[in-house]
Amino acid sequence: MPHLSAIADAIYRYHSSPLLSEFMDTVLARFMRENDYAPKAAYMLRARMAR
């Protein structure tokens, strides 16, 4: 049954992967932390990413 273990691994990997929204929140937080933005520019960037 080695072919079934590959399928099971793919299913488990899918369930443990982050949601797209969580991934985008992580990317945005890292981007905001690494770049210096004025408060208004940071607010506008967050609003743009929320869309």
trRosetta pair geometry for C-beta under 8 A, 3 or more apart (Angstrom, degrees):
i j d omega theta_ij theta_ji phi_ij phi_ji
1 4 4.5 -27 177 28 96 120
1 5 6.7 105 125 -26 84 88
2 5 5.7 -50 -154 28 43 113
2 6 7.0 44 152 -19 67 99
3 6 5.9 -49 -158 29 39 113
3 7 6.9 38 148 -16 65 104
4 7 5.5 -53 -152 37 40 113
4 8 6.2 41 151 -20 70 105
5 8 5.5 -51 -144 38 35 113
5 9 6.2 41 154 -22 66 103
6 9 5.7 -50 -148 34 30 113
6 10 6.6 32 153 -19 62 105
7 10 5.8 -55 -152 35 32 112
7 11 6.5 31 151 -18 65 105
8 11 5.7 -54 -149 36 34 111
8 12 6.3 30 155 -15 67 106
9 12 5.9 -56 -145 40 30 108
9 13 6.1 32 156 -21 65 108
10 13 5.7 -54 -145 36 29 113
10 14 6.5 33 154 -22 62 104
11 14 5.7 -54 -153 32 31 113
11 15 6.6 24 154 -15 65 107
12 15 5.8 -57 -147 38 34 108
12 16 6.4 18 159 -9 67 111
13 16 6.2 -66 -145 43 28 101
13 17 6.5 41 154 -40 64 103
14 17 5.9 -49 -151 13 30 115
18 22 4.2 -119 179 88 111 124
18 23 5.0 138 100 -57 123 85
18 26 7.5 12 147 -6 168 138
19 22 4.5 94 56 6 83 103
19 23 7.0 -147 93 -6 43 86
20 23 5.6 -54 -149 36 33 114
20 24 6.3 32 154 -18 67 106
21 24 5.8 -53 -145 38 31 109
21 25 6.3 35 154 -21 64 105
22 25 5.7 -53 -148 35 31 113
22 26 6.4 33 153 -19 64 105
23 26 5.7 -56 -152 35 31 112
23 27 6.4 29 153 -17 66 106
24 27 5.6 -52 -144 38 34 111
24 28 6.1 34 156 -19 66 107
24 49 6.5 170 167 176 114 110
25 28 5.8 -55 -144 39 28 110
25 29 6.2 29 157 -19 64 108
26 29 5.9 -55 -145 37 28 110
26 30 6.3 25 157 -15 63 108
27 30 5.9 -58 -149 39 29 109
27 31 6.2 29 154 -20 65 109
28 31 5.6 -55 -145 38 30 112
28 32 6.2 28 157 -17 66 107
28 45 7.6 163 -151 136 103 103
28 46 6.8 98 177 -109 138 70
28 49 5.2 113 -97 159 136 171
29 32 5.9 -55 -144 39 28 109
29 33 6.2 29 156 -20 63 109
30 33 5.7 -56 -145 37 30 112
30 34 6.2 16 161 -11 65 113
31 34 6.2 -65 -143 42 25 102
31 35 6.2 -12 169 14 65 115
32 35 6.7 -73 -132 54 23 86
32 37 6.6 -65 -140 19 76 127
32 42 6.0 77 -137 -139 114 107
32 45 7.3 164 -87 95 99 138
32 46 7.9 20 -76 -67 140 95
37 41 4.4 -131 -173 92 104 112
37 42 4.2 135 101 -62 128 86
37 45 6.8 -67 -145 3 167 140
38 41 4.6 85 55 11 83 106
38 42 6.9 -152 87 -8 39 88
39 42 5.7 -57 -146 37 30 112
39 43 6.3 32 156 -21 66 105
40 43 5.7 -53 -149 35 32 112
40 44 6.4 29 154 -17 65 106
41 44 5.7 -54 -146 38 32 110
41 45 6.3 34 154 -20 65 106
42 45 5.8 -54 -147 36 30 112
42 46 6.4 31 154 -18 64 105
43 46 5.8 -55 -150 36 30 110
43 47 6.3 29 153 -18 65 107
44 47 5.6 -53 -146 37 32 112
44 48 6.3 34 154 -21 65 106
45 48 5.6 -53 -146 35 31 112
45 49 6.3 27 155 -16 65 107
46 49 5.8 -59 -147 39 30 108
46 50 6.3 36 152 -29 65 105
47 50 5.6 -50 -148 27 32 115
47 51 7.2 35 153 -23 60 96
48 51 6.2 -50 -163 23 34 110
